[in-house]
Amino acid sequence: MTVPNTKSPSPLMVILAFAIVYIVWGSTYFFIQKAVADFPPFMLGALRFLMAGAFMTAWCVIKGEKLFGIPNIKHAVISGILLLFFGNGIVIWVEQSVPSGLASITVSSAPLWFVLLDQPKWSENFRSRSIILGMVIGLAGVLMLFSEQLSSSLEGTGGIPLGTMALLLLASIAWAAGSLYSKYKTSDGSTIVNTSWQMMAAGIAFLPGMLVRDEFSGFHWSEVSTGAWLSLLYLVFLGSIAGFSAYVWLLKVRTAMQVSTYAYVNPVVAVLLGVFFANEEISLIQILGLVTILGSVLLINMAKYRREMIAERAKSASLAAS
């Protein structure tokens, strides 16, 4: 099944959307860690997505969008829980104890899961040497980026605990599954309506965990730092409303494999923020990893653009012959 696309999107809009997903989402790991220092994890997830969902729902009402289509709500709830409750919620939980740069490893295996789970695109993706090579190079770059931490973890001398790595892997699989469900279960609702329901569903899903863990016990709003409040607002308006909306839109107008390249760029942004703002150190092998990752993204995107150019030339030749 393919997603209907009757009008080609503006190249400028596509570039802007990718820039938002690449850069803003890469920065959210840094701001999640600042926010979760003062907010309990389930409370942070509920606040972030309920606030973002409420703002977007209000905008839908102002724009006169149709909000209550049952199929729209059903698909949005399923994808929202997979993407935002499991995919993002695990990241929030992990960042209670793991540095933001290391937590960004959760996205590193996402392109692999996109390829393996995107059954309608198997024939296209597995026939493209550029895509396969780019994916392998990207994973190699991520391994270089986190090689020292992974080595310490396996040797039991520090790094990310193996249980935490398993959770991050689960988050990556849930994110890929939710993304593909959102792409192929497209309904008549607009992107903003679907995104609003996805966020509201995820925000509500965080509430039971917040109550079971009794996160209000001992919590005082007055003790939340200004930095944590500003981080929450950043996550709501840039990470959720701008970033997630751009991501959902890109899934409609580009292949899932191409959109999944965000997973290679986000760790780059997260690590650089850690270096410049959290006094984290970066080694030569990590620098080589960053360069390798960016090269893999270029390779994967070149495959997409090459196919588009061939299709455009074939179309022009057909029109000229007729």
Beta strands, then each sheet from edge to edge (+ up, - down):
end
